[in-house]
Amino acid sequence: MSAIDQRRALERLIQERHEDYAGLSRLVGRNAAYIQQFIKRGTPRRLSEDDRRTLANYFGVDESVLGGPPSPRKGKDRLIPVPRLDFGASAGPGAVAGDESPLSHIGFDEKWLRQLSRGRPDRLSLIRVQGDSMATTLIDGDDILVDAGDAGDQLRDGIYVLRHEDALLVKRVALSPIAGHAAIRSDNPAYPDWPDVALKTITVIGRVVWAGRKVS
């Protein structure tokens, strides 16, 4: 692969994943303008092996996509890019869904993701919790990993992101003995529960399989 092809391949990945030059420059331990200068000005002429490997792992692609040799690991220790979506799920009255295009992608270890979910990695997304109705399990500002493949016929007791009348909610779902019905609950006792909801009146976006938060 020529140096020009390498720059084009990286630019294509950046555009497809809605990444930014400065963030990727920091990822490889360089100054904020490094990736932009490489793509736009050809400086440096080629990526170093370490930078190329780091970027390939982050994007979840083989090194050969960025001009390196094919990886001998055959998919082991890969990082899977999971999109951070540009809206939150309300743990409260309900957040109106916004633009569903990714703000960015965050790389997660493939084997670790497999332990969380047996579904396809491309059905995973990260969204931000808004409100406190699920406290203390989930609090305002938490990032939650949502598995859109774990819904529908697989629906079972657990925490899910739901859509109701164009609002997104994160709630605990408990299936009812009555087919097609469930109780939708808040972990914070200050908020009311919905003891009997017909599932056909809501859309189940996906199951919450992991949560992370900033430690203050």
Secondary structure, DSSP 8 states (H G I E B T S, - for coil): --HHHHHHHHHHHHHHHT--HHHHHHHTT--TTHHHHHHHH--SSS--HHHHHHHHHHHT--GGGGTS---TTTTTT-EEEEEEEEEEEESSS-EE----SEEEEEEEEHHHHHHH-SS-GGGEEEEEEESSTTTTTS-TT-EEEEETTS-GGG--SEEEEEEETTEEEEEEEEE-SSTTEEEEE-SSTTS--EEEEEGGGSEEEEEEEEEE----
